[in-house]
Amino acid sequence: HDHEGNPPQEEVRIPEIPEWASGEWTDWKWNTMLIEGSNCRDIIDNVTDMAHFFYIHFGLPTYFKNVFEGHVASQYLHNVGRPD
């Protein structure tokens, strides 16, 4: 989604699946959920904010690690429920 209209780099381009329209697949279904006032940056903030799991998700992280590889962020989390 380049603001200058450039095509995506090859390594992040969505692959073509020619069989999708062959009739052998079920019809596509697209579900959306609009959350008013949200911003895509909130997702990245949550990836890096370990403390919010305790207050927002009622869990206590016992292991927390983020790995950033190019455009992909992976999170490794072990969590236990809060006693309350």
Buried (B, 14 or more C-beta within 10 A) or exposed (E): EEEEEEEEEEEEEEEEEEEEEEEEEEEEEEEEEEEEEEEEEEEEEBEEEBEEBEEEEEBEBEEBEEEEEEEEEEEEEEBEEEEE
